[in-house]
Amino acid sequence: MKKIAAFVVTAACGLLFVLSLPAAGQQAEIRPAAVGQPMPDFSLPAYQGGTVSVSALKGKKVLLVFPRGYAAENAWCTICNYKYAELVELEKVRKLRKKYNLEILVVLPYDRDTVTAWLESFPAQLAKIQDWKHPADPAALDDRGKQRLERSKTLFPMDIIWEKGKPAPTPFPILIDAERKVSRGLGLFMEEWGGSKVAQNIPSYYILNGKGVVCFKYVAQNTADRPTPEYLIRVIERLCGK
């Protein structure tokens, strides 16, 4: 009887262990990622088509970008849009992905239609930034206008103009996190942040080395708090190995 009881207990423990494992094809729960630890694996549909999985990119470095998206109801985060445009322009000129064996993924916590609206907003957003940086009559600016001018020059150093009426280029996979499983799991999705109540992500950057380990993590403290592209490139060169 003792042997039978021991067998039953062992079998029960084994069953509980098996049940605790993710089912085949089912991803484990996504939790906040720490530097020095593997990035939780996830798969998301890409706006351009198909599905992208983090685990399928091993062997490459990966830059994961989580833009804020909305900054207020029906208003996109202008800084996020500029940062995306800046990265697109740098890729065009410097071929970052080829040079560093790098993939760049942009993750938005919205459905496909909302991502389309985000991409279509870029020409107007970039034109607005140009107006801030190059006012028709700088001498006529009041104190507030002068402050915005100086701040704009600091926040938006590159002059970027995209053709009116055309959506933003999409050289990088834009991942659609409509159910917010990834953004929420990583602790980035918020209904209220930065003084506004709207569905948004905390602007964040993760860089993974070729083994899928997080070698850099940057979560913004406010909407203007972002690393420069040059800083990210130095991280890729010096901290993330092969």
N, C-alpha and C positions, 0 to 999 in steps of 0.2 A: 504493500500500500504506500509506503514511504517513497518507493521508486516511482510509482505512478503519479503521486502528488508532485514530486520534484519535476517529472516530465511535463505535467500540466502547467506548472509555474513557468518553466523554461519556455514552453511553446507560447504561453500567453505573453511573456516579455518580448519574445521574438516578433510576434504579431504586432504588438504595440509599436515596436521599433520600425517595422515595415510601414505601418500606417502613418507614422510620423514623417516618412520621407515624401518628397514631392512625387506625384504620379508622373509616369512617363509623359514627356511633352508638356508638363505643367511646371511653370516657373516658381521658384521659392519666393517667399515674401520679400519685397524690396524694403530695405531699411537704410537709414543714413550711412553714407560711405565715409570711411576714415582714411586719411593718408597712411600709406603703408599696407593697406588691406585690399584684397580684390574688390573691384567694382561689382556690385550685385548685377547678375545677368538680367537683361530684359530684351524683349523684342517689341518693336512698334512699327506700324505701317508708315511708309515714307510718302510724303506728298507727291513725289515724282513717280511713285509706283513701287510695288513690292514691299518687302518687310526687311528691316535691319535689326540684327541681333548683335549685342556687344560681344558675346562669346565668339561669333564668327569673324571678328576683327583682330583676334590674337595674332601676334606677329607684326602688327602695326601699332604705332602710337595713336591715341584717340583724344581729340579735343572735343569735349561735350559742352555745349553752350546752352544755357537755359535763359532766354530773354524774359524780361518781365511780361511782355505782351501789353495788355491794357494797363494804363496808368490811372485811368478814371473811366467812368461809363462813356462808351463811344469815343474814347480818346486813347490813342496808342502812346506808348512810352517813346518819346522822341530820341532819347539817348540810346535806347536799345536798338532802334531802327538805324541810327547812325553807326553804332558799333557793328551791326551786321553788315552794313554797306562798306564800312572800313575794311572788314575782313575779306569781303568779296573783292574789293579793289586790290588788296595786298596779294591775294591768291592769284589774281589776274597777272600782276606784274612779277611776283617773286616765286610763284609756283610752290607754295609752302607744302602742299601735300606730297608732291614728288620729292622735294628736297629733304624732307624730314621723315619720309615713310609714314605719313600722317593721314588719318581720316578726320574730318570735321563734321560733327553732327549737331544740328540745332533742334532743340526739343521745345515744343509749344503745348500748353495745356488746353488745347481747343480742338473742336471738330474741323473737318476739312474746309467747310465753307468759311469758318472764321479765319483759318490760316490763309485762305485765298484773299479775304479782305485785308489781312495784315500785309501780304505781299503787294497788293494793289495800292496800299497807302504810301508806299515809299517815295514816288516822285514828288508828291505834295509835301511830305515830311522833310525831304532833303532841300526842297525849294524854300521852305520856311526857315530852315537853318541858315541857308545862304542869305536870306533877307535879314536875319538877325546879325550875321557877321559883316554884311556889306550894306548898311543902311544908305538910302539915297542921299541923306543930308546928315552926316554924323554930328556936325556942329549944332544942329537943331535938337539933338537928343536931350531929354531931361536926365536927372540923376539916375532914375530907374532904368532908362534906356541905355545909359552909359554902362551901368553895372551889368546889364544883360549882354551888351556888346563884348565886354571884357570876359565875362563868364563863357560866352559862346566861343570865343577864340580859344579858350583853354579846353573846353569840353569837346570841341569839334575842330581839331587842327587841320584836317584834310578837307579841301573843297571837293565835294562829290555832287554831281548833277546827273540824274538818270532821266531818260526820255519820258516826257509827260504822256500819260495814257497807257504806259506799259508797266506791268508788274515787275517787281524786283527779280533780278537774275537768281537762279537757284543752283549754283555749282555744287553746293553741299546738300546731302540729304536733310530734308526738313521732316522731323518725326512728329507724328500726330498722336499726342497723349490725351485723347478726348476724355477718357475715363479718369485721368489724373493719377493713375496707379503708380507711375514712375515718379512724377513730380511730388505727389503726396507722400509716397514711400520714402523719398529722400529728404523729406521735411522742407520742401521748397514751395509747395502750393499754398496760397493764402487767399482768404476772402477779404482780408483787410491788411494792408501794409503800406508803408510810406505815406500815410495820411489819406488813403483812398479806399473805399469799400467797393471792390470789384474783383472778379476772378483773375488771379495773376500769379506769376511765379516770383520768388525773390531772385533777382538777377544773379546767376552763378556760373562758375566755370570749373570743370574737372579735366585733368589731363591724366591719361592712363599710359603706362609703358607697354611694351610689346607683350607682356605677360598678363595684361588686364588689371594690373595693380595701380591704385590711385597714387600718383606721385606728386599731385598738386591739387589743391581744392581752394576755391575762392568764393565765398558767399558774401554778397554786398551788404553793407550796413545801412546804406541809403541808395536812392536811385542814381545818384551821380558817382557812386563808389565803384569804379571798374578798373581792372588792370589794363594797361595799354597793350596793343599787339606786340610791341617790341619786348615788353616784360614777359609776355606769354612765350615768345620765341626763345628768350634766354632760358626760361624754365625748361622748355623742350630740349634745348641744346645741352644744358648742364645737369639737370636733375633726373631726367627720365630715361636715360640709357638707351638701350636698343629694344 
